[in-house]
Amino acid sequence: MKPRILITGGAGFIGSHLADELLEQGYRVRVLDCLLPQVHGPSGERPEYLAADVELIVGDVRDPATVQRALQGVDVVYHLAAAVGVGQSMYEVAHYTSVNNLGTAVLLQALADSPVERLVVASSMSIYGEGAYRSPEGPLVAASERPLEQLQAGQWEVSDEAGRPLEPVATPETKAPAASSVYALSKYDQERLSLIVGGAYRIPTVALRFFNAYGPRQALGNPYTGVLAIFSSQYLNGHRPSIFEDGLQQRDFVNVHDVARACRLAMEVPEAAGHVFNVGSGDAVTVRQVAAKIGEVLGLESIEPEITTRYRVGDIRHCFADISKAQRILGYEPQVSFPEGLAELAEWLRSQTNLAADATSRARQELTARGLVV
């Protein structure tokens, strides 16, 4: 019989797709999720998209008794439970630190007492801060955080000390973390805690640094979810998508089906233990291009995105993935192209129109009032 698997945060966007992937391969899946209203709505009911074969335990990962109950009979743990969102983390500091840091500590305390065959923890590309850059002379260099005066002047690109622009390149796992938000720091804490405790208690542990995942089941009413879901919600409500800076910042958008596949490989490949992997598409796309493409697939290209030329504290300029390590060790290869992924997303979005409340304006007002948008 195949192992029983626990996914913390498994009723959410990535977790539910991972559950589908594992069920298709014959694994038994249990999910622990608190069904947060910001993500799942106020009803507190089991999401319709969560597969019927998934055993759901509703509870908080910070509660030791609940975690102990969820771990009973479990062979493998995927730790995806987290408060998500760069902007919100900057003013809900205690909440993000509690859910992400303390929640991970409670889980690891339980695993220290009852080790499992493998632990896979969801990390984030946000831990890098700025991605990797190349100097005009050619070598890779560590990019400094952009000064506030530069951003207030509308000078967005990362430069060296002489003021020369640096060239963004794919970011490898060897790039030193430089977390620029509370969320990013908490994700790095989740990653390091898991690898440290896993190593101490001989639990084979893998950390996956997710880049910008997108696809069906994203929480459209959550203004702190992925940018594709935010843009979609704005379009569906007849609003102009709001883009910070000049929209030419580059990101790596990876389809959720590829993310779920990478998660499964992290469990199944013995050589993965002890490693950290980027999980992305390996391609760079500008935020402005993304806004235009989602408008096209929704048939709403007549709605022009709004280039705000404003900056959000905690944001970085460029970061996209070097996925060569995951390709080499995991055998991971992205299988869903961006156009294919957007077509699937658009089909799902058309069935979600009545549920897509655009809360972005309220979120921006909150950030602005606290001086976190300049």
ZADREN-385709 format. One record per residue (C-alpha): x, y, z. Coordinates in nm, 2 decimals, m for minus. Layout:
<rec east="X" north="Y" up="Z"/>
...
END
This chain:
<rec east="0.00" north="0.00" up="0.00"/>
<rec east="0.13" north="0.35" up="m0.09"/>
<rec east="0.22" north="0.59" up="0.19"/>
<rec east="m0.04" north="0.81" up="0.36"/>
<rec east="0.04" north="1.18" up="0.30"/>
<rec east="m0.05" north="1.49" up="0.50"/>
<rec east="m0.06" north="1.82" up="0.33"/>
<rec east="m0.08" north="2.12" up="0.57"/>
<rec east="m0.27" north="2.40" up="0.40"/>
<rec east="m0.39" north="2.14" up="0.15"/>
<rec east="m0.73" north="2.29" up="0.09"/>
<rec east="m0.58" north="2.59" up="m0.08"/>
<rec east="m0.47" north="2.67" up="m0.43"/>
<rec east="m0.14" north="2.47" up="m0.46"/>
<rec east="m0.23" north="2.22" up="m0.19"/>
<rec east="m0.55" north="2.10" up="m0.36"/>
<rec east="m0.37" north="2.06" up="m0.69"/>
<rec east="m0.10" north="1.86" up="m0.51"/>
<rec east="m0.37" north="1.64" up="m0.36"/>
<rec east="m0.51" north="1.57" up="m0.71"/>
<rec east="m0.16" north="1.48" up="m0.83"/>
<rec east="m0.10" north="1.24" up="m0.55"/>
<rec east="m0.44" north="1.08" up="m0.57"/>
<rec east="m0.38" north="1.01" up="m0.94"/>
<rec east="m0.06" north="0.83" up="m0.85"/>
<rec east="m0.24" north="0.61" up="m0.59"/>
<rec east="m0.14" north="0.79" up="m0.27"/>
<rec east="m0.37" north="0.83" up="0.03"/>
<rec east="m0.41" north="1.20" up="0.12"/>
<rec east="m0.51" north="1.38" up="0.43"/>
<rec east="m0.53" north="1.76" up="0.45"/>
<rec east="m0.50" north="1.99" up="0.75"/>
<rec east="m0.64" north="2.34" up="0.68"/>
<rec east="m0.80" north="2.62" up="0.88"/>
<rec east="m1.02" north="2.73" up="0.59"/>
<rec east="m0.92" north="3.10" up="0.63"/>
<rec east="m1.20" north="3.33" up="0.54"/>
<rec east="m0.97" north="3.56" up="0.34"/>
<rec east="m0.89" north="3.26" up="0.11"/>
<rec east="m1.20" north="3.04" up="0.13"/>
<rec east="m1.47" north="3.29" up="0.20"/>
<rec east="m1.68" north="3.33" up="0.52"/>
<rec east="m1.88" north="3.00" up="0.50"/>
<rec east="m1.60" north="2.78" up="0.65"/>
<rec east="m1.73" north="2.49" up="0.43"/>
<rec east="m1.51" north="2.23" up="0.25"/>
<rec east="m1.41" north="2.37" up="m0.09"/>
<rec east="m1.60" north="2.21" up="m0.38"/>
<rec east="m1.28" north="2.16" up="m0.57"/>
<rec east="m1.12" north="1.95" up="m0.30"/>
<rec east="m1.13" north="1.59" up="m0.42"/>
<rec east="m1.38" north="1.37" up="m0.24"/>
<rec east="m1.11" north="1.11" up="m0.16"/>
<rec east="m0.92" north="1.36" up="0.05"/>
<rec east="m0.96" north="1.34" up="0.43"/>
<rec east="m1.00" north="1.69" up="0.56"/>
<rec east="m0.91" north="1.80" up="0.91"/>
<rec east="m1.02" north="2.15" up="0.98"/>
<rec east="m0.78" north="2.31" up="1.23"/>
<rec east="m0.49" north="2.54" up="1.30"/>
<rec east="m0.13" north="2.43" up="1.24"/>
<rec east="m0.03" north="2.62" up="1.55"/>
<rec east="m0.24" north="2.40" up="1.77"/>
<rec east="m0.02" north="2.10" up="1.89"/>
<rec east="m0.32" north="1.87" up="1.96"/>
<rec east="m0.46" north="1.93" up="1.61"/>
<rec east="m0.12" north="1.87" up="1.45"/>
<rec east="m0.07" north="1.55" up="1.65"/>
<rec east="m0.41" north="1.42" up="1.54"/>
<rec east="m0.34" north="1.51" up="1.17"/>
<rec east="0.00" north="1.32" up="1.19"/>
<rec east="m0.15" north="0.99" up="1.31"/>
<rec east="m0.07" north="0.72" up="1.06"/>
<rec east="0.11" north="0.96" up="0.82"/>
<rec east="0.43" north="0.86" up="0.63"/>
<rec east="0.50" north="1.18" up="0.44"/>
<rec east="0.43" north="1.55" up="0.52"/>
<rec east="0.40" north="1.84" up="0.28"/>
<rec east="0.41" north="2.17" up="0.48"/>
<rec east="0.23" north="2.43" up="0.27"/>
<rec east="0.04" north="2.60" up="0.54"/>
<rec east="0.13" north="2.97" up="0.55"/>
<rec east="m0.01" north="3.32" up="0.56"/>
<rec east="0.07" north="3.45" up="0.21"/>
<rec east="0.12" north="3.81" up="0.08"/>
<rec east="0.42" north="4.05" up="0.08"/>
<rec east="0.21" north="4.37" up="0.13"/>
<rec east="m0.01" north="4.24" up="0.41"/>
<rec east="0.28" north="4.09" up="0.59"/>
<rec east="0.43" north="4.44" up="0.64"/>
<rec east="0.14" north="4.55" up="0.86"/>
<rec east="0.02" north="4.22" up="1.01"/>
<rec east="0.37" north="4.13" up="1.14"/>
<rec east="0.26" north="3.93" up="1.44"/>
<rec east="0.00" north="3.73" up="1.24"/>
<rec east="0.25" north="3.63" up="0.97"/>
<rec east="0.52" north="3.55" up="1.22"/>
<rec east="0.28" north="3.34" up="1.42"/>
<rec east="0.13" north="3.14" up="1.14"/>
<rec east="0.45" north="3.09" up="0.94"/>
<rec east="0.72" north="3.06" up="1.20"/>
<rec east="0.53" north="2.93" up="1.51"/>
<rec east="0.31" north="2.70" up="1.29"/>
<rec east="0.62" north="2.54" up="1.14"/>
<rec east="0.78" north="2.51" up="1.48"/>
<rec east="0.48" north="2.33" up="1.62"/>
<rec east="0.48" north="2.09" up="1.33"/>
<rec east="0.85" north="2.02" up="1.36"/>
<rec east="0.82" north="1.96" up="1.73"/>
<rec east="0.56" north="1.69" up="1.66"/>
<rec east="0.78" north="1.54" up="1.39"/>
<rec east="1.08" north="1.53" up="1.62"/>
<rec east="0.88" north="1.31" up="1.85"/>
<rec east="0.74" north="1.10" up="1.56"/>
<rec east="0.96" north="1.12" up="1.25"/>
<rec east="0.82" north="1.05" up="0.90"/>
<rec east="0.98" north="0.91" up="0.59"/>
<rec east="1.00" north="1.25" up="0.42"/>
<rec east="0.92" north="1.62" up="0.47"/>
<rec east="0.87" north="1.86" up="0.19"/>
<rec east="0.84" north="2.23" up="0.28"/>
<rec east="0.71" north="2.51" up="0.06"/>
<rec east="0.95" north="2.80" up="0.04"/>
<rec east="0.93" north="3.10" up="m0.19"/>
<rec east="1.13" north="3.29" up="m0.44"/>
<rec east="1.07" north="3.60" up="m0.23"/>
<rec east="1.35" north="3.49" up="0.00"/>
<rec east="1.60" north="3.60" up="m0.26"/>
<rec east="1.50" north="3.96" up="m0.25"/>
<rec east="1.64" north="4.09" up="m0.58"/>
<rec east="1.72" north="3.81" up="m0.82"/>
<rec east="2.06" north="3.75" up="m0.98"/>
<rec east="2.23" north="4.02" up="m1.18"/>
<rec east="2.54" north="4.05" up="m1.41"/>
<rec east="2.77" north="4.36" up="m1.41"/>
<rec east="2.86" north="4.54" up="m1.73"/>
<rec east="3.20" north="4.36" up="m1.71"/>
<rec east="3.03" north="4.02" up="m1.70"/>
<rec east="3.06" north="3.87" up="m1.35"/>
<rec east="2.75" north="3.80" up="m1.14"/>
<rec east="2.71" north="4.05" up="m0.86"/>
<rec east="2.49" north="4.09" up="m0.55"/>
<rec east="2.23" north="4.36" up="m0.61"/>
<rec east="2.16" north="4.61" up="m0.34"/>
<rec east="1.81" north="4.71" up="m0.23"/>
<rec east="1.70" north="5.02" up="m0.43"/>
<rec east="1.72" north="5.34" up="m0.23"/>
<rec east="1.39" north="5.51" up="m0.16"/>
<rec east="1.52" north="5.84" up="m0.32"/>
<rec east="1.58" north="5.64" up="m0.64"/>
<rec east="1.23" north="5.50" up="m0.64"/>
<rec east="1.07" north="5.84" up="m0.56"/>
<rec east="1.24" north="5.97" up="m0.87"/>
<rec east="1.09" north="5.69" up="m1.08"/>
<rec east="1.42" north="5.53" up="m1.15"/>
<rec east="1.33" north="5.16" up="m1.13"/>
<rec east="1.63" north="4.96" up="m1.25"/>
<rec east="1.89" north="4.81" up="m1.03"/>
<rec east="2.23" north="4.97" up="m1.07"/>
<rec east="2.59" north="4.93" up="m0.94"/>
<rec east="2.76" north="5.18" up="m0.72"/>
<rec east="2.87" north="5.38" up="m1.03"/>
<rec east="2.50" north="5.41" up="m1.14"/>
<rec east="2.54" north="5.17" up="m1.43"/>
<rec east="2.23" north="4.94" up="m1.48"/>
<rec east="2.28" north="4.57" up="m1.40"/>
<rec east="2.15" north="4.29" up="m1.63"/>
<rec east="1.90" north="4.06" up="m1.47"/>
<rec east="1.98" north="3.69" up="m1.52"/>
<rec east="1.82" north="3.36" up="m1.40"/>
<rec east="1.85" north="3.32" up="m1.02"/>
<rec east="2.01" north="3.00" up="m0.90"/>
<rec east="1.96" north="2.84" up="m0.56"/>
<rec east="2.32" north="2.95" up="m0.47"/>
<rec east="2.21" north="3.31" up="m0.46"/>
<rec east="2.23" north="3.44" up="m0.10"/>
<rec east="1.89" north="3.52" up="0.05"/>
<rec east="1.81" north="3.88" up="0.10"/>
<rec east="1.45" north="3.89" up="0.23"/>
<rec east="1.29" north="4.23" up="0.19"/>
<rec east="0.95" north="4.17" up="0.35"/>
<rec east="0.82" north="4.00" up="0.67"/>
<rec east="0.66" north="3.74" up="0.45"/>
<rec east="0.99" north="3.66" up="0.27"/>
<rec east="1.17" north="3.64" up="0.60"/>
<rec east="0.91" north="3.40" up="0.75"/>
<rec east="0.93" north="3.17" up="0.44"/>
<rec east="1.31" north="3.15" up="0.48"/>
<rec east="1.25" north="3.07" up="0.85"/>
<rec east="1.01" north="2.79" up="0.75"/>
<rec east="1.27" north="2.65" up="0.50"/>
<rec east="1.57" north="2.66" up="0.74"/>
<rec east="1.38" north="2.53" up="1.04"/>
<rec east="1.26" north="2.23" up="0.84"/>
<rec east="1.61" north="2.15" up="0.70"/>
<rec east="1.77" north="2.19" up="1.04"/>
<rec east="1.52" north="1.98" up="1.24"/>
<rec east="1.49" north="1.73" up="0.95"/>
<rec east="1.87" north="1.68" up="0.95"/>
<rec east="1.89" north="1.65" up="1.33"/>
<rec east="1.61" north="1.38" up="1.35"/>
<rec east="1.71" north="1.20" up="1.02"/>
<rec east="1.39" north="1.31" up="0.84"/>
<rec east="1.48" north="1.34" up="0.47"/>
<rec east="1.37" north="1.70" up="0.40"/>
<rec east="1.33" north="1.89" up="0.08"/>
<rec east="1.26" north="2.27" up="0.04"/>
<rec east="1.09" north="2.40" up="m0.28"/>
<rec east="1.12" north="2.77" up="m0.36"/>
<rec east="0.80" north="2.84" up="m0.56"/>
<rec east="0.81" north="3.12" up="m0.81"/>
<rec east="0.48" north="3.29" up="m0.92"/>
<rec east="0.23" north="3.00" up="m0.94"/>
<rec east="m0.09" north="3.05" up="m1.13"/>
<rec east="m0.39" north="2.85" up="m1.24"/>
<rec east="m0.75" north="2.76" up="m1.14"/>
<rec east="m0.86" north="2.78" up="m0.78"/>
<rec east="m0.67" north="3.09" up="m0.69"/>
<rec east="m0.86" north="3.31" up="m0.44"/>
<rec east="m0.99" north="3.59" up="m0.66"/>
<rec east="m1.13" north="3.78" up="m0.37"/>
<rec east="m0.80" north="3.78" up="m0.18"/>
<rec east="m0.61" north="4.11" up="m0.27"/>
<rec east="m0.28" north="3.96" up="m0.15"/>
<rec east="m0.28" north="3.65" up="m0.37"/>
<rec east="m0.08" north="3.61" up="m0.69"/>
<rec east="m0.07" north="3.90" up="m0.94"/>
<rec east="m0.25" north="3.69" up="m1.21"/>
<rec east="m0.55" north="3.64" up="m0.98"/>
<rec east="m0.55" north="4.00" up="m0.88"/>
<rec east="m0.54" north="4.12" up="m1.24"/>
<rec east="m0.82" north="3.87" up="m1.33"/>
<rec east="m1.04" north="3.99" up="m1.05"/>
<rec east="m0.99" north="4.35" up="m1.16"/>
<rec east="m1.07" north="4.27" up="m1.52"/>
<rec east="m1.38" north="4.07" up="m1.43"/>
<rec east="m1.51" north="4.36" up="m1.22"/>
<rec east="m1.46" north="4.61" up="m1.51"/>
<rec east="m1.16" north="4.77" up="m1.34"/>
<rec east="m0.83" north="4.86" up="m1.48"/>
<rec east="m0.55" north="4.63" up="m1.36"/>
<rec east="m0.32" north="4.83" up="m1.14"/>
<rec east="0.06" north="4.79" up="m1.20"/>
<rec east="0.33" north="4.92" up="m0.97"/>
<rec east="0.64" north="5.09" up="m1.10"/>
<rec east="0.65" north="5.09" up="m1.49"/>
<rec east="0.53" north="4.73" up="m1.53"/>
<rec east="0.86" north="4.62" up="m1.68"/>
<rec east="0.97" north="4.43" up="m1.38"/>
<rec east="1.03" north="4.06" up="m1.47"/>
<rec east="0.89" north="3.75" up="m1.30"/>
<rec east="0.87" north="3.38" up="m1.35"/>
<rec east="0.51" north="3.25" up="m1.38"/>
<rec east="0.48" north="2.87" up="m1.33"/>
<rec east="0.16" north="2.67" up="m1.38"/>
<rec east="0.02" north="2.51" up="m1.07"/>
<rec east="0.01" north="2.17" up="m1.24"/>
<rec east="0.39" north="2.19" up="m1.29"/>
<rec east="0.43" north="2.29" up="m0.93"/>
<rec east="0.22" north="1.99" up="m0.81"/>
<rec east="0.44" north="1.76" up="m1.03"/>
<rec east="0.76" north="1.91" up="m0.88"/>
<rec east="0.62" north="1.85" up="m0.53"/>
<rec east="0.55" north="1.48" up="m0.61"/>
<rec east="0.90" north="1.44" up="m0.75"/>
<rec east="1.05" north="1.59" up="m0.43"/>
<rec east="0.90" north="1.31" up="m0.24"/>
<rec east="0.97" north="1.03" up="m0.48"/>
<rec east="1.33" north="1.10" up="m0.59"/>
<rec east="1.57" north="0.97" up="m0.32"/>
<rec east="1.85" north="1.21" up="m0.42"/>
<rec east="1.63" north="1.51" up="m0.35"/>
<rec east="1.67" north="1.48" up="0.03"/>
<rec east="1.86" north="1.77" up="0.19"/>
<rec east="1.83" north="1.99" up="m0.11"/>
<rec east="1.66" north="2.32" up="m0.19"/>
<rec east="1.51" north="2.36" up="m0.54"/>
<rec east="1.37" north="2.64" up="m0.75"/>
<rec east="1.03" north="2.56" up="m0.89"/>
<rec east="0.95" north="2.79" up="m1.18"/>
<rec east="0.91" north="2.79" up="m1.56"/>
<rec east="1.26" north="2.92" up="m1.63"/>
<rec east="1.12" north="3.20" up="m1.84"/>
<rec east="1.10" north="3.57" up="m1.76"/>
<rec east="0.78" north="3.77" up="m1.84"/>
<rec east="0.72" north="4.14" up="m1.75"/>
<rec east="0.42" north="4.23" up="m1.53"/>
<rec east="0.29" north="4.46" up="m1.81"/>
<rec east="0.30" north="4.16" up="m2.05"/>
<rec east="0.11" north="3.95" up="m1.80"/>
<rec east="m0.16" north="4.21" up="m1.76"/>
<rec east="m0.21" north="4.24" up="m2.13"/>
<rec east="m0.22" north="3.86" up="m2.19"/>
<rec east="m0.48" north="3.80" up="m1.92"/>
<rec east="m0.69" north="4.08" up="m2.07"/>
<rec east="m0.66" north="3.91" up="m2.41"/>
<rec east="m0.77" north="3.56" up="m2.29"/>
<rec east="m1.07" north="3.71" up="m2.11"/>
<rec east="m1.17" north="3.91" up="m2.42"/>
<rec east="m1.13" north="4.23" up="m2.22"/>
<rec east="m0.82" north="4.38" up="m2.39"/>
<rec east="m1.02" north="4.71" up="m2.44"/>
<rec east="m0.96" north="4.77" up="m2.06"/>
<rec east="m0.62" north="4.94" up="m2.04"/>
<rec east="m0.40" north="4.85" up="m1.75"/>
<rec east="m0.31" north="5.14" up="m1.52"/>
<rec east="0.07" north="5.20" up="m1.48"/>
<rec east="0.07" north="5.37" up="m1.14"/>
<rec east="0.45" north="5.46" up="m1.13"/>
<rec east="0.42" north="5.39" up="m0.76"/>
<rec east="0.63" north="5.16" up="m0.55"/>
<rec east="0.52" north="4.91" up="m0.28"/>
<rec east="0.76" north="4.86" up="0.01"/>
<rec east="0.90" north="4.50" up="0.00"/>
<rec east="0.88" north="4.47" up="m0.37"/>
<rec east="1.18" north="4.38" up="m0.58"/>
<rec east="1.26" north="4.46" up="m0.95"/>
<rec east="1.35" north="4.14" up="m1.12"/>
<rec east="1.36" north="3.77" up="m1.02"/>
<rec east="1.31" north="3.46" up="m1.24"/>
<rec east="1.42" north="3.10" up="m1.19"/>
<rec east="1.72" north="2.90" up="m1.29"/>
<rec east="1.56" north="2.56" up="m1.28"/>
<rec east="1.87" north="2.35" up="m1.39"/>
<rec east="1.92" north="2.19" up="m1.05"/>
<rec east="1.56" north="2.07" up="m1.04"/>
<rec east="1.59" north="1.94" up="m1.39"/>
<rec east="1.91" north="1.76" up="m1.31"/>
<rec east="1.82" north="1.60" up="m0.98"/>
<rec east="1.44" north="1.58" up="m0.98"/>
<rec east="1.39" north="1.53" up="m1.35"/>
<rec east="1.15" north="1.82" up="m1.33"/>
<rec east="1.05" north="1.98" up="m1.67"/>
<rec east="0.77" north="2.24" up="m1.70"/>
<rec east="0.50" north="2.09" up="m1.92"/>
<rec east="0.24" north="2.37" up="m1.94"/>
<rec east="0.33" north="2.66" up="m2.16"/>
<rec east="0.22" north="3.01" up="m2.05"/>
<rec east="m0.04" north="3.04" up="m2.34"/>
<rec east="m0.18" north="2.69" up="m2.25"/>
<rec east="m0.19" north="2.78" up="m1.88"/>
<rec east="m0.37" north="3.11" up="m1.95"/>
<rec east="m0.62" north="2.94" up="m2.17"/>
<rec east="m0.71" north="2.70" up="m1.89"/>
<rec east="m0.72" north="2.98" up="m1.64"/>
<rec east="m0.95" north="3.19" up="m1.86"/>
<rec east="m1.19" north="2.90" up="m1.89"/>
<rec east="m1.21" north="2.86" up="m1.52"/>
<rec east="m1.24" north="3.23" up="m1.46"/>
<rec east="m1.55" north="3.25" up="m1.68"/>
<rec east="m1.72" north="3.02" up="m1.44"/>
<rec east="m1.61" north="3.22" up="m1.14"/>
<rec east="m1.74" north="3.57" up="m1.24"/>
<rec east="m2.00" north="3.60" up="m0.96"/>
<rec east="m1.74" north="3.51" up="m0.70"/>
<rec east="m1.47" north="3.76" up="m0.81"/>
<rec east="m1.50" north="4.05" up="m0.57"/>
<rec east="m1.22" north="4.31" up="m0.64"/>
<rec east="m1.07" north="4.40" up="m0.30"/>
<rec east="m0.76" north="4.55" up="m0.45"/>
<rec east="m0.85" north="4.91" up="m0.40"/>
<rec east="m0.92" north="4.86" up="m0.03"/>
<rec east="m0.58" north="4.68" up="0.01"/>
<rec east="m0.40" north="4.96" up="m0.16"/>
<rec east="m0.57" north="5.22" up="0.06"/>
<rec east="m0.45" north="5.02" up="0.36"/>
<rec east="m0.09" north="5.01" up="0.23"/>
<rec east="m0.09" north="5.38" up="0.14"/>
<rec east="m0.23" north="5.48" up="0.47"/>
<rec east="0.06" north="5.31" up="0.64"/>
<rec east="0.32" north="5.46" up="0.41"/>
<rec east="0.39" north="5.13" up="0.24"/>
<rec east="0.31" north="5.26" up="m0.11"/>
<rec east="0.52" north="5.56" up="m0.23"/>
END
